[in-house]
Amino acid sequence: MKTNVRQSKLKHAKKTGYRTRQRTKGGRKVNRRQRARHGSF
């Protein structure tokens, strides 16, 4: 059975995911900071 995902949740995921953050300079900085703190993720 397929569970339904509310669109707003999908939108949020698209805007805040790892790949999305890689697209801007600031986002890469965030990813780098997270990697430094938690190891690779």
N, C-alpha and C positions, 0 to 999 in steps of 0.2 A: 504494500500500500504506500502510495506517495503522500508524504506530508506536505501540506501547503505552507509556503513561506510568504509572509506579508511583504508587500513591495517595499515599504519603508525600511524594513530590516535589511532587505537586499541592497537598497540604495545606500544605507549606512555602511554596509560591508564594502561596497564598491568604493566609497569615498575614503574609507579609513584603512583599507588593507595594505599589506606589505608592498605589493606591486605598485599601487597608486602612490605610496609615499616615495618610491624610488624615482618617480617622474620629475620631482623638483629638487632643487638644491637643498632647500630646507628639510624636505622629507628624507633625503639621503642622510642628512645630519641626524635626524631623529633615529633612523634605522641604525646608524653607526653607534649612537649613544646606547640604544637598547642592546645591541650586540655586545658592547663593552661591559654593560652591567650584568647581562644574563647569559653570556656566551651565545653561540649561534642559536637561532630560534626559527 
